[in-house]
Amino acid sequence: MQIRIVKETELWNVLNFSAQMFWKQDLARYTEEGKEAFLAFLKYENQLERYQTGKILLFAAYEKETVCGALELDTQGEVLFMYTDPGYQKEHLEAKLLQEACRLAVTSNMYTHLTVKTIPEKETLYRELGFEEEGAFVPEYGMMKKTLRMSVQKCCQQNQAKKKSNTGLYIGIAVMAGIMFLVFILGVLAFFVFGTVQRQKETGRTYAQEIPFDEKMIPMPEEEPEEENDGILQAEAYIAVNAGYEIEEENDAFESDRSSAYFISYNINYPQLSGLSEKVEKELNEKLKNCARETVITYYENPTEEMKEWMMQQEAVVASQVNYKVTYQDENLLCVAFEDYYSVGNYNNIRVGLRSVVANVKSGEIYDLKDVISTNHTFANMWKEEAMDHYPENGFVNVYDAKELEHFFEGDSGEERISPIFMLTGEGIEIGFEYVTEDTSVGNGYLTIDFDKEELKRFQKKPKFWKMVAEEIS
């Protein structure tokens, strides 16, 4: 079972499902006036315009390719409709859909409460989900409706978070993960006309005429499939007791005004250290901040002449949303991972990047992959075999052979933008790539595989570094 934000190409099917559920579950409960109002609201052309202008958030539950639940909200957190297939009653899809909406709210700070206007027949359902009364029943379209309310915090607390899959593989894909970033920039981009939005033609179709509803309930899955990994920020961290220094979060945010010819918007979170020697503390704090702000620095604050020329040919937009996680901390070493959802030159082209800083907190030395690992052909071949074993259908893994990976590990990717990744976590040593390519079968994102110290023993360089790495993470 997968629950996620609906893509535009999936909009028709999700709305069709919702219309079918309305006819089966609520039609008899609605007045003629209420029925006409809801179906007019649900009309495809109306929903498409709302979707493309960022006025709604639409979530769906999928069993393989089949829609089995849908939840639509506005950007203030009001539930506009929620329907689930009764055949999945044991899956508690209503609670899971609301949880996804709350997770988005926590990430984007869009709304602090969920509200819903419900008819009497559905009041019990929403109360069981945690909603509480906010007002009395009032007439609307010839029906009585009551507003219920639930805090996002309460929703998150009463619904358990998803468990992370221990596959040894972390992968970020911009097409999917970028949805969170879209929420960050969607509202402020509305007044910038950087390109033509290709809208689908009006069809005049009525839901379920072209896609008849199967009266048989969708069968329950025999086995719950393993959940996909949510990314490197879900990795288990190794945090030693009494590391001897403190870490505090800082934020750097900016948004250009409406009169600006260049749209800049960023919200960057990064850590800052205290309790180290003055020189090391200053150097590492600057390194951490610059790593977090890399997209803004590269494309806006300090672009190369080549980059300036490229940007002049693109749409005038730079946007970046950065979150981080301390994945390793002890008295000798620190590792911080930065996940960056960004858009440059085209706000429709959302990318996801992963960067890291691995540092000696006593000397201030920064470690790159090639400093501590001999990334020869044997190593590249081992990495590819592990990646193929964990994720055989990934485009990056399939397109590039071991010889090409060897060059990428050394930082030589030619015209491609492929950078090696090296991290310490509580689960081992993560090694992989961040990539941005023109090859549609590869796309852009990041991918890492975790190894333990023993697996890497024959490739290790700089023995002093490996002596400092805690045995517990192996």
C-alpha positions as CSV (number, residue, x, y, z in Angstrom):
1,M,0.0,0.0,0.0
2,Q,1.3,3.4,-1.0
3,I,-0.1,6.8,0.1
4,R,1.2,9.9,-1.6
5,I,0.4,13.2,-3.3
6,V,-1.4,12.8,-6.6
7,K,0.5,13.7,-9.8
8,E,-1.4,15.7,-12.5
9,T,-1.4,12.7,-14.9
10,E,-3.2,10.7,-12.1
11,L,-5.8,13.4,-11.4
12,W,-8.6,12.0,-13.6
13,N,-8.5,8.5,-12.1
14,V,-8.5,9.8,-8.5
15,L,-11.4,12.1,-9.1
16,N,-13.2,9.4,-11.0
17,F,-12.8,7.1,-7.9
18,S,-14.0,9.9,-5.6
19,A,-17.1,10.4,-7.7
20,Q,-17.9,6.7,-7.7
21,M,-17.5,6.5,-3.9
22,F,-19.8,9.5,-3.6
23,W,-22.5,7.9,-5.6
24,K,-22.2,4.6,-3.6
25,Q,-21.8,6.1,-0.1
26,D,-23.3,9.6,0.0
27,L,-25.7,10.1,-2.8
28,A,-28.8,9.1,-0.7
29,R,-27.6,11.4,2.1
30,Y,-27.4,14.6,0.0
31,T,-30.2,16.9,-1.2
32,E,-30.5,17.6,-4.9
33,E,-28.9,21.0,-4.3
34,G,-26.1,19.5,-2.3
35,K,-25.5,16.8,-4.9
36,E,-25.3,19.3,-7.8
37,A,-22.9,21.5,-5.8
38,F,-20.5,18.7,-4.9
39,L,-20.4,17.3,-8.4
40,A,-19.9,20.7,-9.9
41,F,-17.0,21.2,-7.5
42,L,-15.6,17.8,-8.4
43,K,-15.8,18.5,-12.2
44,Y,-12.5,17.7,-13.8
45,E,-11.8,21.1,-15.4
46,N,-12.5,22.8,-12.1
47,Q,-10.2,20.5,-10.2
48,L,-7.5,20.7,-12.8
49,E,-7.4,24.5,-12.5
50,R,-7.3,24.3,-8.7
51,Y,-4.5,21.7,-8.9
52,Q,-2.3,23.6,-11.3
53,T,-2.7,26.9,-9.4
54,G,-1.8,25.3,-6.0
55,K,-5.3,25.8,-4.4
56,I,-5.7,22.1,-3.4
57,L,-3.6,19.2,-2.0
58,L,-4.8,15.8,-3.2
59,F,-3.6,12.6,-1.6
60,A,-4.4,9.1,-2.8
61,A,-3.9,5.5,-1.5
62,Y,-2.8,3.0,-4.1
63,E,-2.6,-0.8,-4.1
64,K,-0.3,-1.2,-7.0
65,E,-2.0,0.9,-9.8
66,T,-5.4,0.8,-8.2
67,V,-6.8,3.9,-6.4
68,C,-8.4,2.8,-3.1
69,G,-8.6,6.1,-1.2
70,A,-8.5,9.8,-1.7
71,L,-8.3,12.9,0.4
72,E,-8.4,16.5,-0.8
73,L,-7.7,19.6,1.3
74,D,-7.2,23.3,0.6
75,T,-4.0,25.0,1.6
76,Q,-5.6,26.1,5.0
77,G,-6.1,22.5,6.0
78,E,-9.8,22.1,5.3
79,V,-10.8,18.6,4.3
80,L,-12.8,19.1,1.1
81,F,-13.6,15.4,0.6
82,M,-12.3,12.0,1.8
83,Y,-13.4,8.7,0.4
84,T,-12.0,5.2,0.8
85,D,-13.0,1.8,-0.7
86,P,-14.9,-0.3,1.8
87,G,-12.9,-3.3,0.7
88,Y,-9.9,-1.8,2.5
89,Q,-11.6,-1.1,5.8
90,K,-9.0,-3.0,7.8
91,E,-6.3,-0.9,6.3
92,H,-7.6,2.2,8.2
93,L,-7.0,4.3,5.1
94,E,-8.8,7.4,6.5
95,A,-6.3,7.6,9.3
96,K,-3.3,7.0,7.0
97,L,-4.5,9.7,4.5
98,L,-4.9,12.2,7.3
99,Q,-1.4,11.3,8.6
100,E,0.1,12.1,5.2
101,A,-1.6,15.5,5.3
102,C,-0.3,16.1,8.7
103,R,3.3,15.1,7.8
104,L,3.2,17.6,5.0
105,A,1.9,20.3,7.3
106,V,4.8,19.6,9.7
107,T,7.3,19.8,6.9
108,S,6.0,22.9,5.2
109,N,4.3,24.8,8.1
110,M,1.3,25.3,5.9
111,Y,-1.4,24.8,8.5
112,T,-1.7,23.9,12.2
113,H,-5.1,22.3,12.2
114,L,-7.3,20.2,10.0
115,T,-11.0,21.1,9.7
116,V,-14.0,19.5,8.0
117,K,-17.6,20.4,7.4
118,T,-19.4,17.1,7.8
119,I,-23.0,15.9,7.5
120,P,-24.5,14.1,10.5
121,E,-24.1,10.7,9.0
122,K,-20.3,11.1,8.9
123,E,-19.7,12.9,12.2
124,T,-19.0,9.7,14.1
125,L,-16.3,8.7,11.5
126,Y,-14.4,12.0,11.9
127,R,-14.7,12.0,15.7
128,E,-13.2,8.5,15.8
129,L,-10.3,9.9,13.7
130,G,-9.7,12.5,16.4
131,F,-11.7,15.5,15.2
132,E,-13.5,17.6,17.9
133,E,-16.5,19.8,17.6
134,E,-15.9,23.5,16.7
135,G,-19.5,24.6,16.0
136,A,-23.1,23.6,15.8
137,F,-24.9,22.2,12.7
138,V,-25.7,24.9,10.2
139,P,-27.6,24.7,6.9
140,E,-25.7,24.4,3.6
141,Y,-27.2,23.4,0.3
142,G,-30.3,22.3,2.0
143,M,-28.4,20.0,4.4
144,M,-27.1,20.4,7.9
145,K,-23.3,20.5,8.3
146,K,-21.1,20.8,11.4
147,T,-17.4,22.0,11.5
148,L,-15.0,19.7,13.3
149,R,-11.4,20.4,14.0
150,M,-8.2,18.5,14.9
151,S,-4.6,19.8,15.5
152,V,-1.9,18.6,13.2
153,Q,0.2,17.7,16.3
154,K,-2.6,15.5,17.7
155,C,-3.0,13.8,14.3
156,C,0.8,13.0,14.2
157,Q,0.8,11.7,17.8
158,Q,-2.1,9.3,17.5
159,N,-0.9,7.8,14.2
160,Q,2.4,6.0,14.3
161,A,5.0,7.1,11.9
162,K,6.1,4.8,9.0
163,K,8.9,2.4,9.8
164,K,12.0,2.7,7.7
165,S,12.9,-0.1,5.4
166,N,16.3,-1.6,6.3
167,T,17.3,-2.4,2.7
168,G,20.7,-0.8,2.9
169,L,19.8,1.5,0.1
170,Y,18.8,5.2,0.2
171,I,17.4,6.8,-2.9
172,G,16.0,10.2,-3.6
173,I,13.9,10.8,-6.7
174,A,13.0,14.4,-7.6
175,V,9.8,13.6,-9.4
176,M,8.3,12.2,-6.2
177,A,10.2,13.8,-3.3
178,G,10.0,17.3,-4.9
179,I,6.3,17.5,-4.0
180,M,7.2,18.7,-0.5
181,F,9.4,21.4,-2.1
182,L,6.6,22.4,-4.5
183,V,4.5,23.2,-1.5
184,F,7.2,25.5,-0.2
185,I,7.3,27.6,-3.5
186,L,3.9,27.1,-5.0
187,G,2.1,30.1,-3.5
188,V,4.8,32.6,-4.1
189,L,5.4,31.4,-7.7
190,A,1.8,32.1,-8.7
191,F,2.5,35.7,-9.8
192,F,5.6,34.9,-11.9
193,V,4.9,34.0,-15.5
194,F,8.1,32.2,-16.5
195,G,6.6,29.9,-19.1
196,T,3.5,28.6,-20.7
197,V,1.6,26.0,-18.7
198,Q,0.3,23.3,-21.0
199,R,-3.2,22.6,-19.8
200,Q,-5.2,19.6,-20.7
201,K,-8.2,20.2,-23.0
202,E,-11.7,20.3,-21.6
203,T,-13.2,16.9,-22.1
204,G,-16.8,17.3,-21.0
205,R,-16.7,13.7,-19.8
206,T,-18.7,12.5,-16.9
207,Y,-16.9,10.4,-14.3
208,A,-17.3,6.6,-14.7
209,Q,-18.7,6.8,-18.3
210,E,-15.4,6.0,-19.9
211,I,-14.0,4.1,-16.9
212,P,-16.9,2.0,-15.6
213,F,-16.8,1.2,-11.9
214,D,-16.2,-2.5,-11.0
215,E,-19.0,-3.3,-8.6
216,K,-16.9,-6.0,-7.0
217,M,-14.8,-4.7,-4.2
218,I,-11.1,-4.6,-4.7
219,P,-9.6,-7.6,-3.0
220,M,-7.5,-7.2,0.1
221,P,-3.8,-7.8,-0.7
222,E,-2.5,-11.1,0.6
223,E,0.7,-9.7,1.8
224,E,1.7,-6.2,2.8
225,P,4.5,-5.1,0.5
226,E,7.6,-3.6,2.0
227,E,7.5,0.1,2.3
228,E,9.8,2.3,0.2
229,N,12.6,4.1,2.0
230,D,11.8,7.8,2.7
231,G,15.4,9.0,2.1
232,I,18.7,9.5,3.8
233,L,17.2,11.8,6.5
234,Q,15.4,8.7,7.8
235,A,18.7,6.9,8.4
236,E,19.5,5.8,11.9
237,A,22.1,8.1,13.5
238,Y,25.1,7.3,15.7
239,I,25.2,9.9,18.5
240,A,27.7,9.2,21.3
241,V,27.1,10.3,24.9
242,N,29.1,13.3,26.0
243,A,30.7,14.1,22.7
244,G,32.1,17.3,24.2
245,Y,30.4,19.9,22.0
246,E,26.9,21.2,21.3
247,I,24.9,21.5,18.1
248,E,22.2,24.1,17.5
249,E,20.0,24.7,14.4
250,E,20.2,27.9,12.4
251,N,18.0,29.0,9.6
252,D,18.6,31.2,6.6
253,A,15.5,32.2,4.6
254,F,14.8,34.8,1.9
255,E,12.1,35.5,-0.7
256,S,12.3,38.2,-3.3
257,D,9.5,40.7,-3.6
258,R,6.9,40.8,-6.4
259,S,8.8,43.7,-8.2
260,S,12.0,41.7,-8.6
261,A,12.9,40.5,-12.1
262,Y,14.6,37.5,-10.6
263,F,12.7,35.2,-8.4
264,I,14.7,33.9,-5.4
265,S,13.2,31.9,-2.6
266,Y,15.1,29.7,-0.1
267,N,14.6,28.2,3.3
268,I,17.8,26.6,4.5
269,N,18.3,24.8,7.8
270,Y,21.8,23.9,9.0
271,P,23.7,23.1,12.2
272,Q,26.2,25.2,14.1
273,L,28.7,23.9,16.6
274,S,29.8,25.3,20.0
275,G,32.3,24.0,22.5
276,L,35.2,23.3,20.1
277,S,38.5,25.2,19.8
278,E,37.9,28.7,18.4
279,K,39.7,28.1,15.1
280,V,38.2,24.7,14.4
281,E,34.7,25.8,15.4
282,K,34.8,28.8,13.1
283,E,36.1,26.7,10.1
284,L,33.6,23.9,10.6
285,N,30.6,26.2,11.1
286,E,31.5,28.0,7.9
287,K,31.8,24.7,6.1
288,L,28.5,23.4,7.3
289,K,26.7,26.7,6.4
290,N,28.2,26.8,2.9
291,C,27.4,23.1,2.3
292,A,23.7,23.8,3.2
293,R,23.6,26.9,1.0
294,E,25.5,25.4,-2.0
295,T,22.6,25.8,-4.5
296,V,22.1,29.5,-3.6
297,I,25.8,30.2,-3.7
298,T,26.3,28.4,-7.0
299,Y,23.4,29.8,-8.9
300,Y,22.7,33.2,-7.3
301,E,25.3,34.6,-5.0
302,N,28.5,33.6,-6.7
303,P,27.9,32.0,-10.1
304,T,30.7,31.4,-12.6
305,E,30.7,33.2,-15.9
306,E,29.6,30.0,-17.6
307,M,26.7,29.6,-15.0
308,K,25.7,33.2,-15.6
309,E,25.4,32.6,-19.3
310,W,23.4,29.5,-18.8
311,M,21.0,31.2,-16.4
312,M,20.4,34.0,-18.8
313,Q,19.0,31.5,-21.2
314,Q,16.7,30.0,-18.6
315,E,13.7,31.2,-16.5
316,A,14.7,33.7,-13.8
317,V,14.2,31.5,-10.8
318,V,16.3,30.0,-8.0
319,A,14.6,28.2,-5.2
320,S,16.0,25.9,-2.5
321,Q,14.6,24.0,0.5
322,V,17.2,22.4,2.7
323,N,16.9,20.1,5.7
324,Y,19.7,18.3,7.5
325,K,20.4,15.4,9.8
326,V,23.4,14.8,12.1
327,T,24.0,11.1,11.2
328,Y,27.2,10.6,13.2
329,Q,28.6,12.5,16.3
330,D,31.2,11.5,18.8
331,E,34.3,13.1,20.4
332,N,36.4,12.7,17.2
333,L,34.1,12.8,14.1
334,L,31.0,14.5,12.9
335,C,28.9,13.8,9.8
336,V,26.0,15.9,8.7
337,A,23.7,15.1,5.7
338,F,21.9,17.9,3.8
339,E,18.9,17.1,1.6
340,D,18.1,19.8,-0.9
341,Y,14.9,20.2,-2.9
342,Y,15.7,22.9,-5.4
343,S,14.7,24.4,-8.7
344,V,17.0,26.5,-11.0
345,G,16.2,28.0,-14.4
346,N,12.8,26.3,-14.5
347,Y,10.5,26.1,-11.4
348,N,8.7,23.1,-13.0
349,N,12.0,21.1,-12.9
350,I,12.3,20.0,-9.3
351,R,15.5,18.3,-8.3
352,V,16.6,16.6,-5.1
353,G,20.3,16.7,-4.0
354,L,22.2,15.1,-1.2
355,R,25.5,16.6,0.3
356,S,27.4,15.8,3.4
357,V,30.2,17.0,5.6
358,V,32.4,14.5,7.4
359,A,34.8,16.3,9.7
360,N,37.4,15.8,12.4
361,V,36.1,18.0,15.2
362,K,39.5,18.2,16.9
363,S,41.7,19.2,13.9
364,G,39.0,20.6,11.5
365,E,40.0,18.2,8.7
366,I,37.3,17.5,6.1
367,Y,37.2,14.0,4.6
368,D,36.0,13.3,1.1
369,L,35.4,9.8,-0.2
370,K,38.7,9.6,-2.2
371,D,40.6,10.6,1.0
372,V,39.6,7.5,2.9
373,I,38.7,4.9,0.2
374,S,40.6,3.6,-2.7
375,T,37.8,3.9,-5.3
376,N,39.5,1.6,-7.9
377,H,37.8,-0.6,-10.5
378,T,37.4,-3.4,-8.0
379,F,35.6,-1.1,-5.6
380,A,33.4,0.4,-8.3
381,N,32.4,-3.1,-9.4
382,M,31.6,-4.1,-5.9
383,W,29.4,-1.0,-5.4
384,K,27.5,-1.7,-8.6
385,E,26.9,-5.3,-7.7
386,E,25.5,-4.2,-4.3
387,A,23.3,-1.5,-6.0
388,M,22.0,-4.0,-8.6
389,D,21.1,-6.4,-5.8
390,H,19.2,-3.8,-3.8
391,Y,17.6,-1.8,-6.6
392,P,17.9,-3.7,-9.9
393,E,15.5,-1.4,-11.8
394,N,17.1,1.9,-10.9
395,G,18.1,3.8,-14.1
396,F,21.4,5.1,-12.7
397,V,22.6,1.7,-11.7
398,N,21.6,0.1,-15.0
399,V,23.0,2.8,-17.4
400,Y,26.5,3.2,-16.0
401,D,29.1,0.4,-15.9
402,A,31.9,-0.1,-13.3
403,K,34.5,1.7,-15.4
404,E,32.3,4.8,-15.6
405,L,31.5,4.6,-11.9
406,E,35.2,4.5,-11.2
407,H,35.6,7.9,-12.9
408,F,32.6,9.3,-11.1
409,F,34.0,8.2,-7.7
410,E,37.1,10.2,-8.6
411,G,35.1,13.3,-9.3
412,D,35.5,13.0,-13.1
413,S,32.0,12.9,-14.7
414,G,32.7,14.9,-17.8
415,E,29.6,16.9,-18.9
416,E,27.4,15.0,-16.5
417,R,26.7,16.4,-13.0
418,I,27.5,13.3,-11.0
419,S,29.1,13.7,-7.5
420,P,30.2,11.0,-5.1
421,I,28.6,10.8,-1.6
422,F,30.3,9.6,1.5
423,M,28.6,9.5,4.9
424,L,28.8,7.9,8.4
425,T,25.6,6.8,9.9
426,G,24.4,4.5,12.7
427,E,23.9,1.8,10.1
428,G,27.3,1.9,8.5
429,I,29.2,3.8,5.9
430,E,27.0,5.2,3.1
431,I,28.6,5.5,-0.3
432,G,26.9,6.6,-3.5
433,F,26.1,9.4,-5.9
434,E,24.1,12.5,-6.4
435,Y,23.3,12.9,-10.1
436,V,21.7,15.3,-12.6
437,T,21.6,14.0,-16.1
438,E,19.9,14.7,-19.4
439,D,19.2,10.9,-19.8
440,T,15.5,10.5,-19.1
441,S,16.1,6.9,-18.1
442,V,18.4,8.2,-15.3
443,G,17.0,11.6,-14.4
444,N,18.2,13.1,-11.2
445,G,18.4,12.3,-7.5
446,Y,20.7,10.4,-5.2
447,L,21.5,6.8,-4.3
448,T,23.7,5.4,-1.6
449,I,24.6,1.9,-0.4
450,D,25.7,1.2,3.2
451,F,28.8,-0.9,4.0
452,D,30.4,-1.9,7.3
453,K,34.1,-1.4,8.1
454,E,35.0,-5.0,7.4
455,E,33.5,-4.9,3.9
456,L,35.6,-1.8,3.2
457,K,38.8,-3.0,4.9
458,R,40.7,-3.8,1.7
459,F,39.9,-0.4,0.2
460,Q,40.7,1.7,3.3
461,K,43.1,4.7,3.2
462,K,44.1,7.0,6.0
463,P,44.3,4.5,8.8
464,K,44.0,7.2,11.5
465,F,40.5,8.1,10.2
466,W,39.3,4.5,10.3
467,K,40.7,4.0,13.8
468,M,38.4,6.9,14.9
469,V,35.2,5.4,13.3
470,A,33.2,3.7,16.1
471,E,33.0,0.0,16.0
472,E,29.3,0.2,16.9
473,I,28.3,1.3,13.4
474,S,29.7,-1.8,11.9
